[in-house]
Amino acid sequence: MVEKQQKTNAPNRPPRARSTRRRKPVEVPAEAAEEYGSEQRNALLQAATKYVLERGLQDLSLRAIAAEIGTSHRILIYYFKSADGFWQAVEKKIRREEQRRRHEINSGEWSDVEGAILKLWERYTSDAYLPVMRLLFEIYGRAIRKPERFRGFLDDVILSWVTSLEEDLSERYGQSISEIRIRLRLSIAVFRGLQLDLLTTGDRKTTEAALRLFARSLAHQLTPA
């Protein structure tokens, strides 16, 4: 009876991960979940994101991902609550990387629209970043098919660019917010279309030339107020 009571009062711990020989396992500390949950969750998310960037989404199950990163699907469910919660966390991590690169272009650099667009192109099409773009387009496809599951992604992937730039560009170039929004939507469509072209064809020379042509045209339409 005493033993049963002790078990009942035992701290709630995550299930143990199964060992795997595929990759070095992510070890789960022995402390209570409250004390290390965030750190362990971040380590799992980092490992999972790295794997997905290397392999793409394909039709990966939570069990397959868990085995590849050295844990179990029960551990992933423990930290991310559900398969949807896990994939949303991966998707958010990828989006944060895109946003980080966007913010590397400071507002002052938009005084030269053509130069700012070309700098963005250089950063978003680097060899190191192409796997991120490839995965973003994969998420795009899934999000369009299942908008309720990827609502956060769909709400952010276009509008975050527009809202982060519209006020500054409107003031800088003396155009209304509505006019600037239209130009930004067009710019995003061209930019992402050429990124998809690059991923599809591998033709850097022509896609960059097309981007330069568009950037030059946009710069002629925007003159400082």
N, C-alpha and C positions, 0 to 999 in steps of 0.2 A: 504493500500500500504506500509505503514511504517512497519506494523507488518510482512508482507511478506518478506520485505528486511531483517528484524532482524532475521527471521528464516533462511534465506539463509546464513547469515554470522555467524550463531551459530557454535561453535566449533564442530568438528567431534568427536562424542562420541560413544563408543560401545553400542550395544543394551542392554537393561536391562535383567538380568537373571530371569527366572521364578522360583518361590519358589517351594520347594519340601520338603516332610516330611521324606524322606528316610535317608538323612544325613544332617549334618549341612552345610548350603550353604556357598560357597565361595563368600564373599561380594565384590562387585565392587565399588571402591571409586568414589567419585563424580568429581574428578579433570579431566582435559583434558587427553586424551589417551596418549599423548606424555610423560606426567609426571609420569605415573604409569604403562605404558604398560608392561615393562620388568618385574617388580615385580609381577604384576597380572598374567602375562603369566606363570612365574615360579611357582606361587602358584597353578595354574590350572594344569600345567604339573606334579607337585609333587603329587597332589591328584589323577590325572588320572593314573599315573604310579603305585601308591600304589594299586589302585583298580584293575588294570590289573594284577598285580603280585598276588593278592589274588584270582582272578577269571579266569585268563587266557584270551586269545584272543576270543575264541569261535567265534560267529558270531555277535559280538557286533557292533552296529551302533553308530554313533556319538551322536544321540539323547539318546540312552540308557546310554552311558557313562556320558553324560551331566547331566541326571536326577540323576544318582547315586552320583555324586560329587557335586550336588547342584547348577548347573548352567543351561544354555541352549545351544543347538547346535549352535545357532546364535553367542553366545559369543565365543565358540571354533573356529568357522569359522573366526570371527573377528581377533582373536589372531594368529591363525595358517594358515589362508588363505584358506585352503581346508581340506578335510578329509585325503588326502594323506599327507599333511603337518603336520597334527596332529599326525598321526601314525609314520611318520618319526621322529618326535621329541621324541616320547615315545621310539622308537627303539634306537635312539642315546643316550638317557639317560641311558638305560639299558647297552648299549655297554660301556659307560664311566665308569660304575661301574665295569665291567669286566676288563677294562684297568687299573683302579685304583688298583685293587687287584693284577694284574700282576706286576705293578711297585713297589709293596711292597717287591718283591724279588729283592734285589739289585744285580748289576752285579758281585760283589765279591762272592756272594753265589753260583754262577755257577761253581766255582772251585771244588765244590762237586756236580756233576750232579745228582747223585742219591738223595742226600739230598734236592736239590732244587726242583726236580720233586715231591718228597713226600710232601714238604712244600706247593707247589702249589695245590696238591691234597687235602690236609687238608683244605685249604682255600676255594677252589672251590666246595667242597662237604659238607661243614658245613650245618647244619640244617637251619641256617639263610639264606644261599645263594642258597639253592636248588630251591626255587621259581623263582629266577632269571634265573637259568639254564633251568628250565622247560619252561619259557617264551622264552628264546633264541632259544630253539629247536622248539618251535611253530613258531617263526619268520623265522627260517631256512626253515621250510616246505613251508611257504608262499612265501619266497624269491625265492626258487627254481622254484615254479610255475609261479611267476611273477617277473623275474629278472630285468626288466626295472623299476619296481616300487621300488625295494629294492637294486638298484645298489650299493649304499653306504655301505650297510650292507655286501653284497657279496664281495665287494672289500676289506673290512676291516677285516672280521671275521677270515680269514686265514693269509693273508699277513701281517697284523699288528704285529702278533706274530713273523713271520719269520724275517721281517726287523728290529725289535727291538732287536733281539738277534744274528743275523748271523755274524756281524762283530766282536763282542766281543768273541763269541765262536770260530770263525775261527782263530783269533789271539791267543786265550788262548790254543787251542788244536792243532795248526799247521796244520789245514786242509783247503782246498780251500773253498771259499764261496759256490760253487756249491755242494760240498760234505756236508757241514753243512746244506744247504737248504734242501737237501734230508732227512737228519736225523731229521730236525725240522718238516718237513711235516709228516713224519712217526710218530713222537712223538705226534703231534697235533691230528692225526687220532686216535692213540691208546688212548690218554687221553680223547678225546671227545666221542669215542666209549664206553669207560668204564663209563663215566658220564651218557650216555644214558642207559647203562646196569643198573646202580644204580637206575636211575629214574624209569626204567621199572620193575626191580625185587625187589628193596629195599635190596638187598644182599650186605651189606657193607663189610663183612668179605672177600668174594670171590673176589669182584671187587678190593678191596685194595691189596689183595694178588697178583692179576694179574698185577696191576700197579707196585708193588714192583719188581716183576719178570722182567718186561720190563725196569724199571729204572736201575736195577742192570746190565742188559744186555747192555744197552746204555752206562753206566759208564765204562764198560770194553772196549768199542770201542773208548772211548775218553780218552786219556792220555795227561796231560799237555805237551806243547811243550818245 
